[in-house]
Amino acid sequence: MREKNVKICKGPGCKAWASDRIARELLEISDALDLSDVRVCRVPCMKVCGGGASIRVNGKQKIVKMKEAEEVLGALGICGDAAFARSA
């Protein structure tokens, strides 16, 4: 099974967009659903500030702006709403 990497910015701008909460929720969801292939990492400022937390999925060059853990799950190909409901 291929590992899915999520890098979440921990810079001050992204913290204002709840990057800490997003990372925490992703870890809780992946633990609850036994998604051992999902790896969540906090990284220094990505220098792409504003509009949401800066997140890089699976090493892609593009940094996307997200505001909820469900959006990250969707980018990973995991059904966000269903996964979030099962972990609650």
PDB file with one MODEL, atoms N, CA, C and O in Angstrom:
MODEL        1
ATOM      1  N   MET A   1       0.847  -1.182   0.000  1.00  0.00           N
ATOM      2  CA  MET A   1       0.000   0.000   0.000  1.00  0.00           C
ATOM      3  C   MET A   1       0.892   1.244   0.000  1.00  0.00           C
ATOM      4  O   MET A   1       1.845   1.322   0.775  1.00  0.00           O
ATOM      5  N   ARG A   2       0.593   2.194  -0.847  1.00  0.00           N
ATOM      6  CA  ARG A   2       1.402   3.403  -0.970  1.00  0.00           C
ATOM      7  C   ARG A   2       1.039   4.398   0.128  1.00  0.00           C
ATOM      8  O   ARG A   2      -0.136   4.662   0.380  1.00  0.00           O
ATOM      9  N   GLU A   3       2.068   4.946   0.776  1.00  0.00           N
ATOM     10  CA  GLU A   3       1.855   5.918   1.846  1.00  0.00           C
ATOM     11  C   GLU A   3       1.339   7.232   1.276  1.00  0.00           C
ATOM     12  O   GLU A   3       1.770   7.667   0.208  1.00  0.00           O
ATOM     13  N   LYS A   4       0.420   7.854   1.990  1.00  0.00           N
ATOM     14  CA  LYS A   4      -0.134   9.146   1.595  1.00  0.00           C
ATOM     15  C   LYS A   4       0.405  10.191   2.558  1.00  0.00           C
ATOM     16  O   LYS A   4       0.149  10.129   3.760  1.00  0.00           O
ATOM     17  N   ASN A   5       1.148  11.145   2.026  1.00  0.00           N
ATOM     18  CA  ASN A   5       1.780  12.175   2.844  1.00  0.00           C
ATOM     19  C   ASN A   5       1.005  13.481   2.779  1.00  0.00           C
ATOM     20  O   ASN A   5       0.599  13.929   1.707  1.00  0.00           O
ATOM     21  N   VAL A   6       0.808  14.084   3.949  1.00  0.00           N
ATOM     22  CA  VAL A   6       0.160  15.377   4.050  1.00  0.00           C
ATOM     23  C   VAL A   6       1.097  16.289   4.832  1.00  0.00           C
ATOM     24  O   VAL A   6       1.415  16.014   5.989  1.00  0.00           O
ATOM     25  N   LYS A   7       1.536  17.369   4.205  1.00  0.00           N
ATOM     26  CA  LYS A   7       2.380  18.341   4.878  1.00  0.00           C
ATOM     27  C   LYS A   7       1.542  19.585   5.141  1.00  0.00           C
ATOM     28  O   LYS A   7       0.991  20.187   4.219  1.00  0.00           O
ATOM     29  N   ILE A   8       1.456  19.960   6.418  1.00  0.00           N
ATOM     30  CA  ILE A   8       0.629  21.089   6.827  1.00  0.00           C
ATOM     31  C   ILE A   8       1.522  22.172   7.422  1.00  0.00           C
ATOM     32  O   ILE A   8       2.297  21.916   8.344  1.00  0.00           O
ATOM     33  N   CYS A   9       1.403  23.374   6.888  1.00  0.00           N
ATOM     34  CA  CYS A   9       2.202  24.500   7.346  1.00  0.00           C
ATOM     35  C   CYS A   9       1.885  24.825   8.806  1.00  0.00           C
ATOM     36  O   CYS A   9       0.729  24.796   9.229  1.00  0.00           O
ATOM     37  N   LYS A  10       2.939  25.135   9.564  1.00  0.00           N
ATOM     38  CA  LYS A  10       2.732  25.539  10.955  1.00  0.00           C
ATOM     39  C   LYS A  10       3.161  26.984  11.189  1.00  0.00           C
ATOM     40  O   LYS A  10       3.413  27.388  12.324  1.00  0.00           O
ATOM     41  N   GLY A  11       3.241  27.759  10.108  1.00  0.00           N
ATOM     42  CA  GLY A  11       3.566  29.177  10.213  1.00  0.00           C
ATOM     43  C   GLY A  11       2.423  29.951  10.853  1.00  0.00           C
ATOM     44  O   GLY A  11       1.310  29.431  10.938  1.00  0.00           O
ATOM     45  N   PRO A  12       2.663  31.173  11.303  1.00  0.00           N
ATOM     46  CA  PRO A  12       1.640  31.950  12.014  1.00  0.00           C
ATOM     47  C   PRO A  12       0.391  32.239  11.188  1.00  0.00           C
ATOM     48  O   PRO A  12      -0.716  32.233  11.726  1.00  0.00           O
ATOM     49  N   GLY A  13       0.550  32.491   9.900  1.00  0.00           N
ATOM     50  CA  GLY A  13      -0.624  32.759   9.067  1.00  0.00           C
ATOM     51  C   GLY A  13      -1.524  31.540   8.949  1.00  0.00           C
ATOM     52  O   GLY A  13      -2.748  31.655   9.014  1.00  0.00           O
ATOM     53  N   CYS A  14      -0.917  30.371   8.775  1.00  0.00           N
ATOM     54  CA  CYS A  14      -1.701  29.142   8.643  1.00  0.00           C
ATOM     55  C   CYS A  14      -2.303  28.728   9.987  1.00  0.00           C
ATOM     56  O   CYS A  14      -3.388  28.149  10.029  1.00  0.00           O
ATOM     57  N   LYS A  15      -1.606  29.022  11.075  1.00  0.00           N
ATOM     58  CA  LYS A  15      -2.184  28.747  12.398  1.00  0.00           C
ATOM     59  C   LYS A  15      -3.455  29.562  12.577  1.00  0.00           C
ATOM     60  O   LYS A  15      -4.412  29.094  13.195  1.00  0.00           O
ATOM     61  N   ALA A  16      -3.470  30.783  12.038  1.00  0.00           N
ATOM     62  CA  ALA A  16      -4.675  31.615  12.113  1.00  0.00           C
ATOM     63  C   ALA A  16      -5.821  30.988  11.325  1.00  0.00           C
ATOM     64  O   ALA A  16      -6.989  31.234  11.625  1.00  0.00           O
ATOM     65  N   TRP A  17      -5.491  30.177  10.316  1.00  0.00           N
ATOM     66  CA  TRP A  17      -6.498  29.464   9.527  1.00  0.00           C
ATOM     67  C   TRP A  17      -6.731  28.053  10.074  1.00  0.00           C
ATOM     68  O   TRP A  17      -7.252  27.191   9.365  1.00  0.00           O
ATOM     69  N   ALA A  18      -6.353  27.818  11.316  1.00  0.00           N
ATOM     70  CA  ALA A  18      -6.637  26.558  12.038  1.00  0.00           C
ATOM     71  C   ALA A  18      -5.833  25.362  11.546  1.00  0.00           C
ATOM     72  O   ALA A  18      -6.336  24.239  11.563  1.00  0.00           O
ATOM     73  N   SER A  19      -4.606  25.575  11.110  1.00  0.00           N
ATOM     74  CA  SER A  19      -3.791  24.443  10.659  1.00  0.00           C
ATOM     75  C   SER A  19      -3.537  23.446  11.784  1.00  0.00           C
ATOM     76  O   SER A  19      -3.439  22.245  11.533  1.00  0.00           O
ATOM     77  N   ASP A  20      -3.430  23.932  13.025  1.00  0.00           N
ATOM     78  CA  ASP A  20      -3.255  23.024  14.164  1.00  0.00           C
ATOM     79  C   ASP A  20      -4.458  22.094  14.310  1.00  0.00           C
ATOM     80  O   ASP A  20      -4.302  20.890  14.515  1.00  0.00           O
ATOM     81  N   ARG A  21      -5.659  22.666  14.201  1.00  0.00           N
ATOM     82  CA  ARG A  21      -6.882  21.870  14.317  1.00  0.00           C
ATOM     83  C   ARG A  21      -6.992  20.876  13.165  1.00  0.00           C
ATOM     84  O   ARG A  21      -7.353  19.718  13.379  1.00  0.00           O
ATOM     85  N   ILE A  22      -6.687  21.312  11.962  1.00  0.00           N
ATOM     86  CA  ILE A  22      -6.758  20.427  10.799  1.00  0.00           C
ATOM     87  C   ILE A  22      -5.818  19.234  10.987  1.00  0.00           C
ATOM     88  O   ILE A  22      -6.209  18.091  10.752  1.00  0.00           O
ATOM     89  N   ALA A  23      -4.584  19.499  11.409  1.00  0.00           N
ATOM     90  CA  ALA A  23      -3.616  18.414  11.629  1.00  0.00           C
ATOM     91  C   ALA A  23      -4.101  17.460  12.710  1.00  0.00           C
ATOM     92  O   ALA A  23      -4.019  16.242  12.551  1.00  0.00           O
ATOM     93  N   ARG A  24      -4.605  18.009  13.805  1.00  0.00           N
ATOM     94  CA  ARG A  24      -5.102  17.184  14.908  1.00  0.00           C
ATOM     95  C   ARG A  24      -6.286  16.309  14.464  1.00  0.00           C
ATOM     96  O   ARG A  24      -6.338  15.122  14.784  1.00  0.00           O
ATOM     97  N   GLU A  25      -7.224  16.898  13.735  1.00  0.00           N
ATOM     98  CA  GLU A  25      -8.383  16.142  13.263  1.00  0.00           C
ATOM     99  C   GLU A  25      -7.966  15.044  12.285  1.00  0.00           C
ATOM    100  O   GLU A  25      -8.499  13.935  12.334  1.00  0.00           O
ATOM    101  N   LEU A  26      -7.025  15.343  11.406  1.00  0.00           N
ATOM    102  CA  LEU A  26      -6.547  14.322  10.462  1.00  0.00           C
ATOM    103  C   LEU A  26      -5.921  13.154  11.198  1.00  0.00           C
ATOM    104  O   LEU A  26      -6.158  11.999  10.844  1.00  0.00           O
ATOM    105  N   LEU A  27      -5.121  13.441  12.223  1.00  0.00           N
ATOM    106  CA  LEU A  27      -4.511  12.373  13.014  1.00  0.00           C
ATOM    107  C   LEU A  27      -5.573  11.543  13.735  1.00  0.00           C
ATOM    108  O   LEU A  27      -5.489  10.316  13.772  1.00  0.00           O
ATOM    109  N   GLU A  28      -6.572  12.218  14.307  1.00  0.00           N
ATOM    110  CA  GLU A  28      -7.655  11.511  15.004  1.00  0.00           C
ATOM    111  C   GLU A  28      -8.446  10.627  14.043  1.00  0.00           C
ATOM    112  O   GLU A  28      -8.761   9.480  14.361  1.00  0.00           O
ATOM    113  N   ILE A  29      -8.762  11.164  12.874  1.00  0.00           N
ATOM    114  CA  ILE A  29      -9.530  10.407  11.877  1.00  0.00           C
ATOM    115  C   ILE A  29      -8.722   9.210  11.386  1.00  0.00           C
ATOM    116  O   ILE A  29      -9.247   8.101  11.293  1.00  0.00           O
ATOM    117  N   SER A  30      -7.455   9.430  11.072  1.00  0.00           N
ATOM    118  CA  SER A  30      -6.638   8.325  10.551  1.00  0.00           C
ATOM    119  C   SER A  30      -6.457   7.240  11.604  1.00  0.00           C
ATOM    120  O   SER A  30      -6.410   6.057  11.264  1.00  0.00           O
ATOM    121  N   ASP A  31      -6.354   7.622  12.882  1.00  0.00           N
ATOM    122  CA  ASP A  31      -6.269   6.624  13.959  1.00  0.00           C
ATOM    123  C   ASP A  31      -7.590   5.873  14.105  1.00  0.00           C
ATOM    124  O   ASP A  31      -7.600   4.647  14.215  1.00  0.00           O
ATOM    125  N   ALA A  32      -8.700   6.606  14.105  1.00  0.00           N
ATOM    126  CA  ALA A  32     -10.011   5.985  14.298  1.00  0.00           C
ATOM    127  C   ALA A  32     -10.359   5.022  13.175  1.00  0.00           C
ATOM    128  O   ALA A  32     -11.010   4.002  13.405  1.00  0.00           O
ATOM    129  N   LEU A  33      -9.926   5.344  11.958  1.00  0.00           N
ATOM    130  CA  LEU A  33     -10.249   4.504  10.798  1.00  0.00           C
ATOM    131  C   LEU A  33      -9.118   3.555  10.433  1.00  0.00           C
ATOM    132  O   LEU A  33      -9.189   2.854   9.423  1.00  0.00           O
ATOM    133  N   ASP A  34      -8.075   3.534  11.255  1.00  0.00           N
ATOM    134  CA  ASP A  34      -6.906   2.678  11.026  1.00  0.00           C
ATOM    135  C   ASP A  34      -6.313   2.916   9.637  1.00  0.00           C
ATOM    136  O   ASP A  34      -6.028   1.973   8.899  1.00  0.00           O
ATOM    137  N   LEU A  35      -6.135   4.185   9.299  1.00  0.00           N
ATOM    138  CA  LEU A  35      -5.530   4.556   8.021  1.00  0.00           C
ATOM    139  C   LEU A  35      -4.024   4.680   8.229  1.00  0.00           C
ATOM    140  O   LEU A  35      -3.481   5.784   8.259  1.00  0.00           O
ATOM    141  N   SER A  36      -3.363   3.548   8.369  1.00  0.00           N
ATOM    142  CA  SER A  36      -1.933   3.534   8.677  1.00  0.00           C
ATOM    143  C   SER A  36      -1.075   4.070   7.533  1.00  0.00           C
ATOM    144  O   SER A  36       0.105   4.360   7.732  1.00  0.00           O
ATOM    145  N   ASP A  37      -1.651   4.204   6.341  1.00  0.00           N
ATOM    146  CA  ASP A  37      -0.888   4.711   5.206  1.00  0.00           C
ATOM    147  C   ASP A  37      -0.917   6.232   5.101  1.00  0.00           C
ATOM    148  O   ASP A  37      -0.268   6.795   4.219  1.00  0.00           O
ATOM    149  N   VAL A  38      -1.662   6.917   5.990  1.00  0.00           N
ATOM    150  CA  VAL A  38      -1.728   8.375   5.975  1.00  0.00           C
ATOM    151  C   VAL A  38      -0.715   8.926   6.976  1.00  0.00           C
ATOM    152  O   VAL A  38      -0.761   8.605   8.164  1.00  0.00           O
ATOM    153  N   ARG A  39       0.197   9.757   6.482  1.00  0.00           N
ATOM    154  CA  ARG A  39       1.234  10.351   7.322  1.00  0.00           C
ATOM    155  C   ARG A  39       1.054  11.870   7.323  1.00  0.00           C
ATOM    156  O   ARG A  39       1.146  12.511   6.276  1.00  0.00           O
ATOM    157  N   VAL A  40       0.798  12.438   8.496  1.00  0.00           N
ATOM    158  CA  VAL A  40       0.589  13.873   8.638  1.00  0.00           C
ATOM    159  C   VAL A  40       1.847  14.492   9.247  1.00  0.00           C
ATOM    160  O   VAL A  40       2.295  14.072  10.314  1.00  0.00           O
ATOM    161  N   CYS A  41       2.414  15.487   8.569  1.00  0.00           N
ATOM    162  CA  CYS A  41       3.629  16.159   9.048  1.00  0.00           C
ATOM    163  C   CYS A  41       3.369  17.656   9.145  1.00  0.00           C
ATOM    164  O   CYS A  41       2.732  18.237   8.266  1.00  0.00           O
ATOM    165  N   ARG A  42       3.856  18.272  10.199  1.00  0.00           N
ATOM    166  CA  ARG A  42       3.834  19.733  10.324  1.00  0.00           C
ATOM    167  C   ARG A  42       5.166  20.238   9.786  1.00  0.00           C
ATOM    168  O   ARG A  42       6.218  19.696  10.125  1.00  0.00           O
ATOM    169  N   VAL A  43       5.130  21.262   8.957  1.00  0.00           N
ATOM    170  CA  VAL A  43       6.339  21.797   8.335  1.00  0.00           C
ATOM    171  C   VAL A  43       6.417  23.309   8.556  1.00  0.00           C
ATOM    172  O   VAL A  43       5.397  23.956   8.797  1.00  0.00           O
ATOM    173  N   PRO A  44       7.631  23.874   8.473  1.00  0.00           N
ATOM    174  CA  PRO A  44       7.775  25.331   8.613  1.00  0.00           C
ATOM    175  C   PRO A  44       6.999  26.069   7.519  1.00  0.00           C
ATOM    176  O   PRO A  44       6.512  25.472   6.559  1.00  0.00           O
ATOM    177  N   CYS A  45       6.905  27.370   7.699  1.00  0.00           N
ATOM    178  CA  CYS A  45       6.146  28.212   6.775  1.00  0.00           C
ATOM    179  C   CYS A  45       6.496  27.902   5.321  1.00  0.00           C
ATOM    180  O   CYS A  45       7.668  27.837   4.949  1.00  0.00           O
ATOM    181  N   MET A  46       5.453  27.712   4.504  1.00  0.00           N
ATOM    182  CA  MET A  46       5.623  27.407   3.084  1.00  0.00           C
ATOM    183  C   MET A  46       5.666  28.667   2.231  1.00  0.00           C
ATOM    184  O   MET A  46       5.853  28.592   1.017  1.00  0.00           O
ATOM    185  N   LYS A  47       5.494  29.823   2.861  1.00  0.00           N
ATOM    186  CA  LYS A  47       5.554  31.127   2.181  1.00  0.00           C
ATOM    187  C   LYS A  47       4.441  31.329   1.157  1.00  0.00           C
ATOM    188  O   LYS A  47       4.604  32.060   0.180  1.00  0.00           O
ATOM    189  N   VAL A  48       3.307  30.668   1.397  1.00  0.00           N
ATOM    190  CA  VAL A  48       2.131  30.850   0.550  1.00  0.00           C
ATOM    191  C   VAL A  48       0.982  31.175   1.504  1.00  0.00           C
ATOM    192  O   VAL A  48       0.165  30.315   1.830  1.00  0.00           O
ATOM    193  N   CYS A  49       0.937  32.420   1.938  1.00  0.00           N
ATOM    194  CA  CYS A  49       0.042  32.808   3.024  1.00  0.00           C
ATOM    195  C   CYS A  49      -1.292  33.358   2.523  1.00  0.00           C
ATOM    196  O   CYS A  49      -1.384  33.914   1.428  1.00  0.00           O
ATOM    197  N   GLY A  50      -2.322  33.188   3.352  1.00  0.00           N
ATOM    198  CA  GLY A  50      -3.637  33.744   3.088  1.00  0.00           C
ATOM    199  C   GLY A  50      -4.584  32.760   2.430  1.00  0.00           C
ATOM    200  O   GLY A  50      -4.172  31.929   1.621  1.00  0.00           O
ATOM    201  N   GLY A  51      -5.855  32.862   2.784  1.00  0.00           N
ATOM    202  CA  GLY A  51      -6.898  32.082   2.136  1.00  0.00           C
ATOM    203  C   GLY A  51      -7.119  30.685   2.672  1.00  0.00           C
ATOM    204  O   GLY A  51      -7.933  29.943   2.122  1.00  0.00           O
ATOM    205  N   GLY A  52      -6.432  30.307   3.710  1.00  0.00           N
ATOM    206  CA  GLY A  52      -6.574  28.971   4.291  1.00  0.00           C
ATOM    207  C   GLY A  52      -5.218  28.433   4.686  1.00  0.00           C
ATOM    208  O   GLY A  52      -4.195  29.073   4.444  1.00  0.00           O
ATOM    209  N   ALA A  53      -5.205  27.269   5.286  1.00  0.00           N
ATOM    210  CA  ALA A  53      -3.951  26.630   5.681  1.00  0.00           C
ATOM    211  C   ALA A  53      -3.266  26.060   4.437  1.00  0.00           C
ATOM    212  O   ALA A  53      -3.917  25.444   3.593  1.00  0.00           O
ATOM    213  N   SER A  54      -1.966  26.264   4.329  1.00  0.00           N
ATOM    214  CA  SER A  54      -1.201  25.733   3.195  1.00  0.00           C
ATOM    215  C   SER A  54      -0.925  24.256   3.426  1.00  0.00           C
ATOM    216  O   SER A  54      -0.380  23.865   4.459  1.00  0.00           O
ATOM    217  N   ILE A  55      -1.311  23.440   2.447  1.00  0.00           N
ATOM    218  CA  ILE A  55      -1.175  21.991   2.575  1.00  0.00           C
ATOM    219  C   ILE A  55      -0.658  21.414   1.263  1.00  0.00           C
ATOM    220  O   ILE A  55      -1.132  21.763   0.183  1.00  0.00           O
ATOM    221  N   ARG A  56       0.319  20.528   1.380  1.00  0.00           N
ATOM    222  CA  ARG A  56       0.860  19.813   0.217  1.00  0.00           C
ATOM    223  C   ARG A  56       0.510  18.338   0.410  1.00  0.00           C
ATOM    224  O   ARG A  56       0.801  17.757   1.456  1.00  0.00           O
ATOM    225  N   VAL A  57      -0.110  17.743  -0.595  1.00  0.00           N
ATOM    226  CA  VAL A  57      -0.558  16.357  -0.517  1.00  0.00           C
ATOM    227  C   VAL A  57       0.269  15.485  -1.452  1.00  0.00           C
ATOM    228  O   VAL A  57       0.429  15.803  -2.631  1.00  0.00           O
ATOM    229  N   ASN A  58       0.794  14.384  -0.921  1.00  0.00           N
ATOM    230  CA  ASN A  58       1.543  13.388  -1.695  1.00  0.00           C
ATOM    231  C   ASN A  58       2.713  13.963  -2.481  1.00  0.00           C
ATOM    232  O   ASN A  58       2.985  13.517  -3.596  1.00  0.00           O
ATOM    233  N   GLY A  59       3.410  14.947  -1.916  1.00  0.00           N
ATOM    234  CA  GLY A  59       4.619  15.474  -2.527  1.00  0.00           C
ATOM    235  C   GLY A  59       4.414  16.260  -3.810  1.00  0.00           C
ATOM    236  O   GLY A  59       5.384  16.578  -4.498  1.00  0.00           O
ATOM    237  N   LYS A  60       3.178  16.578  -4.141  1.00  0.00           N
ATOM    238  CA  LYS A  60       2.925  17.354  -5.357  1.00  0.00           C
ATOM    239  C   LYS A  60       3.504  18.747  -5.191  1.00  0.00           C
ATOM    240  O   LYS A  60       3.579  19.269  -4.078  1.00  0.00           O
ATOM    241  N   GLN A  61       3.908  19.340  -6.290  1.00  0.00           N
ATOM    242  CA  GLN A  61       4.483  20.677  -6.256  1.00  0.00           C
ATOM    243  C   GLN A  61       3.477  21.722  -5.780  1.00  0.00           C
ATOM    244  O   GLN A  61       3.834  22.682  -5.096  1.00  0.00           O
ATOM    245  N   LYS A  62       2.233  21.521  -6.148  1.00  0.00           N
ATOM    246  CA  LYS A  62       1.203  22.507  -5.847  1.00  0.00           C
ATOM    247  C   LYS A  62       0.843  22.495  -4.363  1.00  0.00           C
ATOM    248  O   LYS A  62       0.606  21.441  -3.773  1.00  0.00           O
ATOM    249  N   ILE A  63       0.808  23.676  -3.781  1.00  0.00           N
ATOM    250  CA  ILE A  63       0.346  23.854  -2.407  1.00  0.00           C
ATOM    251  C   ILE A  63      -1.088  24.333  -2.499  1.00  0.00           C
ATOM    252  O   ILE A  63      -1.383  25.296  -3.206  1.00  0.00           O
ATOM    253  N   VAL A  64      -1.977  23.664  -1.789  1.00  0.00           N
ATOM    254  CA  VAL A  64      -3.384  24.037  -1.832  1.00  0.00           C
ATOM    255  C   VAL A  64      -3.788  24.661  -0.503  1.00  0.00           C
ATOM    256  O   VAL A  64      -3.164  24.424   0.531  1.00  0.00           O
ATOM    257  N   LYS A  65      -4.837  25.456  -0.555  1.00  0.00           N
ATOM    258  CA  LYS A  65      -5.368  26.115   0.626  1.00  0.00           C
ATOM    259  C   LYS A  65      -6.614  25.380   1.066  1.00  0.00           C
ATOM    260  O   LYS A  65      -7.559  25.227   0.291  1.00  0.00           O
ATOM    261  N   MET A  66      -6.621  24.924   2.306  1.00  0.00           N
ATOM    262  CA  MET A  66      -7.765  24.193   2.825  1.00  0.00           C
ATOM    263  C   MET A  66      -8.135  24.729   4.191  1.00  0.00           C
ATOM    264  O   MET A  66      -7.298  25.266   4.916  1.00  0.00           O
ATOM    265  N   LYS A  67      -9.413  24.572   4.531  1.00  0.00           N
ATOM    266  CA  LYS A  67      -9.905  25.096   5.794  1.00  0.00           C
ATOM    267  C   LYS A  67     -10.474  24.020   6.699  1.00  0.00           C
ATOM    268  O   LYS A  67     -10.752  24.288   7.867  1.00  0.00           O
ATOM    269  N   GLU A  68     -10.656  22.799   6.184  1.00  0.00           N
ATOM    270  CA  GLU A  68     -11.234  21.712   6.964  1.00  0.00           C
ATOM    271  C   GLU A  68     -10.517  20.396   6.685  1.00  0.00           C
ATOM    272  O   GLU A  68      -9.993  20.182   5.593  1.00  0.00           O
ATOM    273  N   ALA A  69     -10.501  19.522   7.678  1.00  0.00           N
ATOM    274  CA  ALA A  69      -9.871  18.212   7.530  1.00  0.00           C
ATOM    275  C   ALA A  69     -10.543  17.397   6.421  1.00  0.00           C
ATOM    276  O   ALA A  69      -9.882  16.617   5.736  1.00  0.00           O
ATOM    277  N   GLU A  70     -11.846  17.575   6.247  1.00  0.00           N
ATOM    278  CA  GLU A  70     -12.575  16.829   5.223  1.00  0.00           C
ATOM    279  C   GLU A  70     -12.041  17.135   3.826  1.00  0.00           C
ATOM    280  O   GLU A  70     -12.018  16.258   2.963  1.00  0.00           O
ATOM    281  N   GLU A  71     -11.613  18.374   3.603  1.00  0.00           N
ATOM    282  CA  GLU A  71     -11.051  18.748   2.305  1.00  0.00           C
ATOM    283  C   GLU A  71      -9.751  17.986   2.036  1.00  0.00           C
ATOM    284  O   GLU A  71      -9.487  17.571   0.908  1.00  0.00           O
ATOM    285  N   VAL A  72      -8.952  17.808   3.074  1.00  0.00           N
ATOM    286  CA  VAL A  72      -7.686  17.089   2.925  1.00  0.00           C
ATOM    287  C   VAL A  72      -7.962  15.624   2.617  1.00  0.00           C
ATOM    288  O   VAL A  72      -7.308  15.034   1.757  1.00  0.00           O
ATOM    289  N   LEU A  73      -8.928  15.035   3.317  1.00  0.00           N
ATOM    290  CA  LEU A  73      -9.296  13.639   3.052  1.00  0.00           C
ATOM    291  C   LEU A  73      -9.748  13.475   1.606  1.00  0.00           C
ATOM    292  O   LEU A  73      -9.399  12.489   0.955  1.00  0.00           O
ATOM    293  N   GLY A  74     -10.514  14.424   1.103  1.00  0.00           N
ATOM    294  CA  GLY A  74     -10.948  14.378  -0.290  1.00  0.00           C
ATOM    295  C   GLY A  74      -9.774  14.427  -1.249  1.00  0.00           C
ATOM    296  O   GLY A  74      -9.759  13.711  -2.251  1.00  0.00           O
ATOM    297  N   ALA A  75      -8.777  15.277  -0.948  1.00  0.00           N
ATOM    298  CA  ALA A  75      -7.587  15.373  -1.791  1.00  0.00           C
ATOM    299  C   ALA A  75      -6.772  14.083  -1.764  1.00  0.00           C
ATOM    300  O   ALA A  75      -6.052  13.779  -2.715  1.00  0.00           O
ATOM    301  N   LEU A  76      -6.886  13.325  -0.675  1.00  0.00           N
ATOM    302  CA  LEU A  76      -6.197  12.039  -0.559  1.00  0.00           C
ATOM    303  C   LEU A  76      -6.968  10.907  -1.225  1.00  0.00           C
ATOM    304  O   LEU A  76      -6.467   9.788  -1.338  1.00  0.00           O
ATOM    305  N   GLY A  77      -8.192  11.203  -1.666  1.00  0.00           N
ATOM    306  CA  GLY A  77      -9.017  10.164  -2.280  1.00  0.00           C
ATOM    307  C   GLY A  77      -9.805   9.358  -1.270  1.00  0.00           C
ATOM    308  O   GLY A  77     -10.290   8.267  -1.568  1.00  0.00           O
ATOM    309  N   ILE A  78      -9.928   9.908  -0.064  1.00  0.00           N
ATOM    310  CA  ILE A  78     -10.714   9.270   0.994  1.00  0.00           C
ATOM    311  C   ILE A  78     -11.989  10.079   1.120  1.00  0.00           C
ATOM    312  O   ILE A  78     -11.932  11.306   1.205  1.00  0.00           O
ATOM    313  N   CYS A  79     -13.117   9.434   1.132  1.00  0.00           N
ATOM    314  CA  CYS A  79     -14.394  10.135   1.199  1.00  0.00           C
ATOM    315  C   CYS A  79     -14.462  10.917   2.507  1.00  0.00           C
ATOM    316  O   CYS A  79     -14.691  10.337   3.569  1.00  0.00           O
ATOM    317  N   GLY A  80     -14.265  12.225   2.433  1.00  0.00           N
ATOM    318  CA  GLY A  80     -14.158  13.082   3.597  1.00  0.00           C
ATOM    319  C   GLY A  80     -15.349  13.053   4.532  1.00  0.00           C
ATOM    320  O   GLY A  80     -15.176  12.799   5.724  1.00  0.00           O
ATOM    321  N   ASP A  81     -16.548  13.304   4.040  1.00  0.00           N
ATOM    322  CA  ASP A  81     -17.718  13.381   4.910  1.00  0.00           C
ATOM    323  C   ASP A  81     -18.002  12.058   5.605  1.00  0.00           C
ATOM    324  O   ASP A  81     -18.288  12.040   6.802  1.00  0.00           O
ATOM    325  N   ALA A  82     -17.929  10.959   4.880  1.00  0.00           N
ATOM    326  CA  ALA A  82     -18.188   9.640   5.462  1.00  0.00           C
ATOM    327  C   ALA A  82     -17.115   9.276   6.485  1.00  0.00           C
ATOM    328  O   ALA A  82     -17.427   8.747   7.552  1.00  0.00           O
ATOM    329  N   ALA A  83     -15.872   9.551   6.168  1.00  0.00           N
ATOM    330  CA  ALA A  83     -14.772   9.237   7.082  1.00  0.00           C
ATOM    331  C   ALA A  83     -14.880  10.054   8.351  1.00  0.00           C
ATOM    332  O   ALA A  83     -14.646   9.545   9.448  1.00  0.00           O
ATOM    333  N   PHE A  84     -15.237  11.336   8.202  1.00  0.00           N
ATOM    334  CA  PHE A  84     -15.349  12.203   9.371  1.00  0.00           C
ATOM    335  C   PHE A  84     -16.508  11.757  10.264  1.00  0.00           C
ATOM    336  O   PHE A  84     -16.399  11.774  11.490  1.00  0.00           O
ATOM    337  N   ALA A  85     -17.616  11.358   9.640  1.00  0.00           N
ATOM    338  CA  ALA A  85     -18.780  10.916  10.418  1.00  0.00           C
ATOM    339  C   ALA A  85     -18.464   9.630  11.178  1.00  0.00           C
ATOM    340  O   ALA A  85     -18.886   9.479  12.325  1.00  0.00           O
ATOM    341  N   ARG A  86     -17.726   8.696  10.560  1.00  0.00           N
ATOM    342  CA  ARG A  86     -17.400   7.444  11.228  1.00  0.00           C
ATOM    343  C   ARG A  86     -16.434   7.636  12.388  1.00  0.00           C
ATOM    344  O   ARG A  86     -16.453   6.858  13.342  1.00  0.00           O
ATOM    345  N   SER A  87     -15.586   8.670  12.319  1.00  0.00           N
ATOM    346  CA  SER A  87     -14.592   8.861  13.376  1.00  0.00           C
ATOM    347  C   SER A  87     -15.170   9.620  14.554  1.00  0.00           C
ATOM    348  O   SER A  87     -14.582   9.609  15.635  1.00  0.00           O
ATOM    349  N   ALA A  88     -16.310  10.279  14.377  1.00  0.00           N
ATOM    350  CA  ALA A  88     -16.900  11.091  15.446  1.00  0.00           C
ATOM    351  C   ALA A  88     -17.578  10.247  16.488  1.00  0.00           C
ATOM    352  O   ALA A  88     -18.124  10.779  17.454  1.00  0.00           O
TER     353      ALA A  88
ENDMDL
END
